[in-house]
């Protein structure tokens, strides 16, 4: 894996993190996260089905592509 590929992967991971960051707040109930998730999805033009697995992977293993 070359440096350019690593850089692209890192950038993609950071982009994904910026999208889900508001949903990673600990202690926030799922009912509080729901409207935030909708706003994030509307803003980014993505579905909630796309956000949920990214959030789960980040919570399990940190920043991944």
NORVEN-V544315 format. One record per residue. RES is the residue in one small letter. SS is DSSP state (2 for helix, 1 for strand, 0 for the rest). BURIAL is b if it has 16 or more other ideal C-beta (glycine too) atoms within 10 Angstrom, else e. Layout:
res-><RES & RES>
ss-><SS & SS>
burial-><BURIAL & BURIAL>
This chain:
res-><x & x & x & x & x & x & x & x & x & x & x & x & x & x & x & x & x & x & x & x & x & x & x & x & x & x & x & x & x & x & x & x & x & x & x & x & x & x & x & x & x & x & x & x & x & x & x & x & x & x & x & x & x & x & x & x & x & x & x & x & x & x & x & x & x>
ss-><0 & 0 & 2 & 2 & 2 & 2 & 2 & 2 & 2 & 2 & 2 & 2 & 2 & 2 & 2 & 2 & 2 & 2 & 2 & 2 & 2 & 2 & 2 & 0 & 0 & 0 & 0 & 0 & 0 & 2 & 2 & 2 & 2 & 2 & 2 & 2 & 2 & 2 & 2 & 2 & 2 & 2 & 2 & 2 & 0 & 0 & 0 & 2 & 2 & 2 & 2 & 2 & 2 & 2 & 2 & 2 & 2 & 2 & 2 & 2 & 2 & 0 & 0 & 0 & 0>
burial-><e & e & e & e & e & e & e & e & e & e & e & e & b & e & e & b & b & e & b & b & e & e & b & e & e & e & e & e & e & e & e & e & b & e & e & e & b & e & e & b & b & e & e & e & e & e & e & e & e & e & b & e & e & b & b & e & e & b & e & e & e & e & e & e & e>
